[in-house]
Every structure is written in structure tokens, then in C-alpha cells.
Amino acid sequence: MTAFGTAEKLASWAGVCPSNHESAGKRVAGKKRKGNPHVRRILCEAANAASRTRCLLREKFESLLVRRGRKRAIFALADKISKIVFVLLSRGDYYRDATIDYEALSVELPHAG
């Protein structure tokens, strides 16, 4: 992950970071950024799947959905997922969602003896 340096640079390389086009003080919806189309597609598919699960990312999606619409919300969620992936890979950590009780999900295996 040292090739990118920051999570924002990874999102830019993947082409999921938001464009910032402004002229005469007015914001204009820009085109999608150029980037790796394969990685962008995978991130958008992951965002689409996350929008249908019970997790913290779904809450983010639903708040964006009201304000921006489905396609833009998916794209914004893909940006967030790319930043999460960068942090996890750079730290060598696992993703742990704050809304899931992992202790309740753990299963005790019977002792063989």
C-alpha cells in the first residue's frame, strides 16, 4: 500500500473519489473520474452488496440515498469502501463492523476428549 501513500490517492486511482468541478462559485456535477475500471467495478459491486446487508455501511448508504439518489450513493459508498480497504491493508488488520456483536456470533466448539 506504500505505492499510494494515502487512502485518497487509492480512491483516486480506482476512480471512485468525488469530482470537484466548480465554476463561478456554482458546483456542477462532473463526470466520473478516470481510473482503473476493473477496480472501480469491484468496489461498486461491493458497495451494492453492502447496501443490502445489516452493517454500518448500509446506514451510510441510506443517509446518502435520501439526499443524492441510488447511483451516487453507491458511488460514494464505493469511495468509503476503498478507504476502509486501504486502512485495513496498511495496518494488516481485519474489518470489524461496529454494529455487529461478534461475541454473540462466536460458536463454542465441543472439546474432543
N, CA and C atoms as a LAMMPS dump frame, in Angstrom:
ITEM: TIMESTEP
0
ITEM: NUMBER OF ATOMS
339
ITEM: BOX BOUNDS ff ff ff
-5.0000000000000000e+02 5.0000000000000000e+02
-5.0000000000000000e+02 5.0000000000000000e+02
-5.0000000000000000e+02 5.0000000000000000e+02
ITEM: ATOMS id mol type element x y z
1 1 1 N 0.811 -1.183 0
2 1 2 C 0 0 0
3 1 3 C 0.862 1.257 0
4 2 1 N 2.161 1.086 0.091
5 2 2 C 3.037 2.258 0.085
6 2 3 C 3.083 2.928 -1.285
7 3 1 N 2.647 2.231 -2.317
8 3 2 C 2.641 2.822 -3.656
9 3 3 C 1.656 3.983 -3.745
10 4 1 N 0.616 3.955 -2.92
11 4 2 C -0.397 5.001 -2.975
12 4 3 C -0.138 6.101 -1.963
13 5 1 N 0.356 5.758 -0.802
14 5 2 C 0.649 6.763 0.209
15 5 3 C -0.537 7.078 1.099
16 6 1 N -1.665 7.451 0.517
17 6 2 C -2.851 7.779 1.306
18 6 3 C -4.069 7.065 0.739
19 7 1 N -5.106 7.012 1.563
20 7 2 C -6.354 6.375 1.135
21 7 3 C -7.009 7.166 0.009
22 8 1 N -6.853 8.48 0.038
23 8 2 C -7.445 9.322 -1.004
24 8 3 C -6.793 9.06 -2.362
25 9 1 N -5.489 8.804 -2.364
26 9 2 C -4.797 8.509 -3.62
27 9 3 C -5.234 7.153 -4.191
28 10 1 N -5.509 6.191 -3.304
29 10 2 C -6.026 4.902 -3.764
30 10 3 C -7.413 5.083 -4.38
31 11 1 N -8.256 5.877 -3.726
32 11 2 C -9.603 6.125 -4.253
33 11 3 C -9.532 6.839 -5.596
34 12 1 N -8.588 7.746 -5.741
35 12 2 C -8.411 8.455 -6.999
36 12 3 C -7.938 7.502 -8.091
37 13 1 N -7.005 6.619 -7.754
38 13 2 C -6.501 5.652 -8.732
39 13 3 C -7.61 4.719 -9.185
40 14 1 N -8.47 4.336 -8.238
41 14 2 C -9.579 3.445 -8.586
42 14 3 C -10.681 4.183 -9.329
43 15 1 N -10.693 5.502 -9.241
44 15 2 C -11.69 6.297 -9.949
45 15 3 C -13.007 6.421 -9.221
46 16 1 N -12.981 6.284 -7.897
47 16 2 C -14.221 6.403 -7.13
48 16 3 C -14.274 7.648 -6.257
49 17 1 N -13.236 8.459 -6.281
50 17 2 C -13.286 9.669 -5.467
51 17 3 C -14.2 10.692 -6.141
52 18 1 N -14.842 11.551 -5.353
53 18 2 C -15.778 12.509 -5.943
54 18 3 C -15.051 13.581 -6.746
55 19 1 N -15.673 13.991 -7.835
56 19 2 C -15.084 15.077 -8.622
57 19 3 C -15.463 16.396 -7.988
58 20 1 N -14.67 17.406 -8.215
59 20 2 C -14.879 18.695 -7.587
60 20 3 C -14.833 19.762 -8.674
61 21 1 N -15.91 19.911 -9.413
62 21 2 C -15.967 20.874 -10.507
63 21 3 C -16.804 22.057 -10.065
64 22 1 N -16.177 23.237 -10.023
65 22 2 C -16.878 24.43 -9.592
66 22 3 C -16.507 25.565 -10.522
67 23 1 N -17.493 26.335 -10.925
68 23 2 C -17.256 27.469 -11.802
69 23 3 C -18.146 28.621 -11.359
70 24 1 N -17.558 29.78 -11.188
71 24 2 C -18.258 30.996 -10.76
72 24 3 C -19.002 30.766 -9.446
73 25 1 N -18.399 29.985 -8.555
74 25 2 C -18.998 29.737 -7.262
75 25 3 C -20.144 28.751 -7.261
76 26 1 N -20.418 28.127 -8.409
77 26 2 C -21.504 27.157 -8.502
78 26 3 C -20.937 25.772 -8.724
79 27 1 N -21.435 24.817 -7.953
80 27 2 C -20.99 23.439 -8.119
81 27 3 C -21.714 22.811 -9.296
82 28 1 N -20.946 22.101 -10.102
83 28 2 C -21.501 21.429 -11.27
84 28 3 C -21.202 19.936 -11.124
85 29 1 N -22.198 19.108 -11.336
86 29 2 C -21.976 17.66 -11.278
87 29 3 C -21.034 17.272 -12.4
88 30 1 N -19.894 16.71 -12.028
89 30 2 C -18.894 16.356 -13.023
90 30 3 C -19.026 14.928 -13.488
91 31 1 N -18.194 14.581 -14.444
92 31 2 C -18.135 13.21 -14.939
93 31 3 C -17.455 12.328 -13.914
94 32 1 N -17.645 11.024 -14.096
95 32 2 C -16.901 10.089 -13.255
96 32 3 C -15.421 10.24 -13.579
97 33 1 N -14.605 10.067 -12.566
98 33 2 C -13.174 10.217 -12.763
99 33 3 C -12.614 9.033 -13.536
100 34 1 N -11.531 9.31 -14.217
101 34 2 C -10.829 8.223 -14.886
102 34 3 C -10.096 7.421 -13.825
103 35 1 N -10.002 6.167 -14.039
104 35 2 C -9.328 5.299 -13.09
105 35 3 C -9.362 3.883 -13.613
106 36 1 N -8.928 2.977 -12.786
107 36 2 C -8.925 1.581 -13.156
108 36 3 C -10.372 1.079 -13.193
109 37 1 N -10.895 0.766 -14.384
110 37 2 C -12.317 0.388 -14.471
111 37 3 C -12.637 -0.933 -13.781
112 38 1 N -11.668 -1.831 -13.71
113 38 2 C -11.898 -3.128 -13.072
114 38 3 C -12.043 -2.968 -11.559
115 39 1 N -11.151 -2.178 -10.971
116 39 2 C -11.22 -1.95 -9.526
117 39 3 C -12.472 -1.143 -9.19
118 40 1 N -12.796 -0.158 -10.01
119 40 2 C -13.996 0.654 -9.774
120 40 3 C -15.248 -0.234 -9.804
121 41 1 N -15.292 -1.152 -10.75
122 41 2 C -16.458 -2.042 -10.854
123 41 3 C -16.571 -2.942 -9.63
124 42 1 N -15.455 -3.488 -9.171
125 42 2 C -15.466 -4.349 -7.988
126 42 3 C -15.911 -3.568 -6.758
127 43 1 N -15.408 -2.341 -6.61
128 43 2 C -15.797 -1.522 -5.47
129 43 3 C -17.283 -1.166 -5.515
130 44 1 N -17.795 -0.889 -6.705
131 44 2 C -19.227 -0.569 -6.837
132 44 3 C -20.091 -1.796 -6.557
133 45 1 N -19.62 -2.976 -6.944
134 45 2 C -20.358 -4.2 -6.634
135 45 3 C -20.34 -4.476 -5.133
136 46 1 N -19.2 -4.209 -4.497
137 46 2 C -19.113 -4.375 -3.043
138 46 3 C -20.03 -3.374 -2.34
139 47 1 N -20.101 -2.161 -2.857
140 47 2 C -20.984 -1.142 -2.277
141 47 3 C -22.442 -1.534 -2.456
142 48 1 N -22.76 -2.086 -3.605
143 48 2 C -24.125 -2.533 -3.86
144 48 3 C -24.507 -3.661 -2.905
145 49 1 N -23.585 -4.575 -2.659
146 49 2 C -23.845 -5.665 -1.718
147 49 3 C -23.958 -5.137 -0.289
148 50 1 N -23.099 -4.184 0.071
149 50 2 C -23.133 -3.618 1.42
150 50 3 C -24.419 -2.84 1.672
151 51 1 N -25.005 -2.314 0.609
152 51 2 C -26.249 -1.566 0.775
153 51 3 C -27.422 -2.471 1.118
154 52 1 N -27.234 -3.781 0.977
155 52 2 C -28.311 -4.734 1.241
156 52 3 C -28.071 -5.577 2.496
157 53 1 N -27.041 -5.267 3.253
158 53 2 C -26.742 -6.028 4.459
159 53 3 C -26.977 -5.161 5.691
160 54 1 N -27.026 -5.808 6.837
161 54 2 C -27.167 -5.057 8.089
162 54 3 C -25.779 -4.724 8.614
163 55 1 N -25.312 -3.525 8.284
164 55 2 C -23.999 -3.104 8.746
165 55 3 C -23.937 -1.579 8.781
166 56 1 N -22.824 -1.078 9.242
167 56 2 C -22.64 0.367 9.347
168 56 3 C -22.635 1.021 7.972
169 57 1 N -22.147 0.32 6.972
170 57 2 C -22.117 0.875 5.619
171 57 3 C -23.524 1.057 5.054
172 58 1 N -24.449 0.213 5.462
173 58 2 C -25.824 0.377 4.992
174 58 3 C -26.444 1.661 5.541
175 59 1 N -26.131 1.977 6.791
176 59 2 C -26.629 3.223 7.379
177 59 3 C -26.093 4.422 6.609
178 60 1 N -24.829 4.365 6.233
179 60 2 C -24.234 5.438 5.43
180 60 3 C -24.934 5.524 4.071
181 61 1 N -25.186 4.366 3.473
182 61 2 C -25.864 4.327 2.183
183 61 3 C -27.257 4.941 2.269
184 62 1 N -28.009 4.579 3.295
185 62 2 C -29.372 5.081 3.421
186 62 3 C -29.409 6.587 3.637
187 63 1 N -28.429 7.126 4.367
188 63 2 C -28.401 8.58 4.549
189 63 3 C -28.054 9.292 3.241
190 64 1 N -27.195 8.676 2.434
191 64 2 C -26.844 9.257 1.136
192 64 3 C -27.968 9.082 0.125
193 65 1 N -28.694 7.997 0.229
194 65 2 C -29.76 7.684 -0.72
195 65 3 C -30.847 8.762 -0.719
196 66 1 N -31.176 9.249 0.433
197 66 2 C -32.213 10.271 0.541
198 66 3 C -31.772 11.556 -0.146
199 67 1 N -30.506 11.909 0.043
200 67 2 C -30.022 13.193 -0.471
201 67 3 C -29.542 13.149 -1.913
202 68 1 N -28.947 12.039 -2.334
203 68 2 C -28.24 12.024 -3.613
204 68 3 C -28.811 11.088 -4.671
205 69 1 N -29.594 10.098 -4.275
206 69 2 C -30.078 9.114 -5.233
207 69 3 C -29.246 7.849 -5.182
208 70 1 N -29.769 6.777 -5.793
209 70 2 C -29.141 5.464 -5.661
210 70 3 C -27.753 5.376 -6.297
211 71 1 N -27.606 5.832 -7.526
212 71 2 C -26.32 5.669 -8.21
213 71 3 C -25.206 6.458 -7.52
214 72 1 N -25.501 7.682 -7.138
215 72 2 C -24.48 8.488 -6.458
216 72 3 C -24.17 7.941 -5.074
217 73 1 N -25.185 7.391 -4.408
218 73 2 C -24.954 6.801 -3.094
219 73 3 C -24.067 5.565 -3.203
220 74 1 N -24.281 4.749 -4.221
221 74 2 C -23.429 3.571 -4.448
222 74 3 C -21.998 4.013 -4.722
223 75 1 N -21.853 5.044 -5.531
224 75 2 C -20.514 5.527 -5.878
225 75 3 C -19.805 6.093 -4.645
226 76 1 N -20.545 6.823 -3.802
227 76 2 C -19.961 7.367 -2.577
228 76 3 C -19.594 6.253 -1.605
229 77 1 N -20.408 5.217 -1.555
230 77 2 C -20.109 4.075 -0.696
231 77 3 C -18.887 3.312 -1.201
232 78 1 N -18.725 3.232 -2.512
233 78 2 C -17.532 2.601 -3.087
234 78 3 C -16.283 3.378 -2.691
235 79 1 N -16.382 4.698 -2.648
236 79 2 C -15.263 5.533 -2.197
237 79 3 C -14.926 5.219 -0.745
238 80 1 N -15.942 5.116 0.086
239 80 2 C -15.718 4.809 1.504
240 80 3 C -15.103 3.422 1.68
241 81 1 N -15.571 2.45 0.913
242 81 2 C -15.028 1.093 0.999
243 81 3 C -13.56 1.077 0.578
244 82 1 N -13.206 1.842 -0.462
245 82 2 C -11.803 1.878 -0.896
246 82 3 C -10.909 2.436 0.201
247 83 1 N -11.402 3.412 0.934
248 83 2 C -10.613 3.985 2.03
249 83 3 C -10.49 3.012 3.199
250 84 1 N -11.553 2.255 3.461
251 84 2 C -11.506 1.242 4.511
252 84 3 C -10.509 0.141 4.13
253 85 1 N -10.538 -0.278 2.871
254 85 2 C -9.616 -1.31 2.39
255 85 3 C -8.173 -0.845 2.534
256 86 1 N -7.906 0.416 2.213
257 86 2 C -6.545 0.939 2.338
258 86 3 C -6.057 0.858 3.779
259 87 1 N -6.892 1.292 4.711
260 87 2 C -6.502 1.282 6.121
261 87 3 C -6.286 -0.145 6.613
262 88 1 N -7.178 -1.042 6.233
263 88 2 C -7.043 -2.428 6.69
264 88 3 C -5.785 -3.091 6.137
265 89 1 N -5.503 -2.872 4.856
266 89 2 C -4.314 -3.488 4.265
267 89 3 C -3.03 -2.863 4.777
268 90 1 N -3.035 -1.564 5.018
269 90 2 C -1.81 -0.921 5.5
270 90 3 C -1.514 -1.299 6.948
271 91 1 N -2.55 -1.56 7.745
272 91 2 C -2.352 -1.964 9.143
273 91 3 C -2.261 -3.473 9.309
274 92 1 N -2.688 -4.22 8.29
275 92 2 C -2.715 -5.678 8.408
276 92 3 C -3.783 -6.138 9.383
277 93 1 N -4.916 -5.46 9.367
278 93 2 C -5.988 -5.704 10.325
279 93 3 C -7.197 -6.317 9.629
280 94 1 N -8.18 -6.738 10.401
281 94 2 C -9.433 -7.277 9.882
282 94 3 C -10.525 -6.232 10.028
283 95 1 N -11.556 -6.328 9.192
284 95 2 C -12.691 -5.417 9.289
285 95 3 C -13.632 -5.895 10.381
286 96 1 N -13.927 -5.023 11.304
287 96 2 C -14.882 -5.319 12.375
288 96 3 C -15.921 -4.21 12.39
289 97 1 N -17.147 -4.56 12.035
290 97 2 C -18.235 -3.595 11.985
291 97 3 C -18.692 -3.264 13.402
292 98 1 N -18.952 -2 13.658
293 98 2 C -19.349 -1.56 14.997
294 98 3 C -20.753 -2.011 15.369
295 99 1 N -21.594 -2.302 14.386
296 99 2 C -22.981 -2.674 14.681
297 99 3 C -23.176 -4.168 14.91
298 100 1 N -22.145 -4.969 14.704
299 100 2 C -22.268 -6.426 14.841
300 100 3 C -21.629 -6.865 16.15
301 101 1 N -22.344 -7.674 16.916
302 101 2 C -21.826 -8.23 18.164
303 101 3 C -21.124 -9.544 17.829
304 102 1 N -19.819 -9.472 17.672
305 102 2 C -19.053 -10.647 17.263
306 102 3 C -18.989 -11.704 18.364
307 103 1 N -19.097 -11.268 19.62
308 103 2 C -19.04 -12.227 20.73
309 103 3 C -20.266 -13.144 20.7
310 104 1 N -21.416 -12.598 20.325
311 104 2 C -22.639 -13.413 20.256
312 104 3 C -22.603 -14.375 19.074
313 105 1 N -21.85 -14.03 18.046
314 105 2 C -21.763 -14.877 16.861
315 105 3 C -20.773 -16.025 17.016
316 106 1 N -19.848 -15.882 17.956
317 106 2 C -18.832 -16.929 18.097
318 106 3 C -19.482 -18.209 18.63
319 107 1 N -19.02 -19.312 18.11
320 107 2 C -19.576 -20.618 18.454
321 107 3 C -18.52 -21.39 19.222
322 108 1 N -18.942 -21.94 20.346
323 108 2 C -18.014 -22.759 21.116
324 108 3 C -17.973 -24.158 20.521
325 109 1 N -16.8 -24.612 20.226
326 109 2 C -16.64 -25.967 19.688
327 109 3 C -16.549 -26.962 20.838
328 110 1 N -17.178 -28.108 20.702
329 110 2 C -17.087 -29.112 21.776
330 110 3 C -15.654 -29.65 21.867
331 111 1 N -15.256 -29.899 23.084
332 111 2 C -13.905 -30.429 23.297
333 111 3 C -13.858 -31.915 22.944
334 112 1 N -12.843 -32.269 22.194
335 112 2 C -12.664 -33.685 21.842
336 112 3 C -11.834 -34.323 22.943
337 113 1 N -12.382 -35.229 23.633
338 113 2 C -11.564 -35.794 24.677
339 113 3 C -12.181 -36.892 25.332
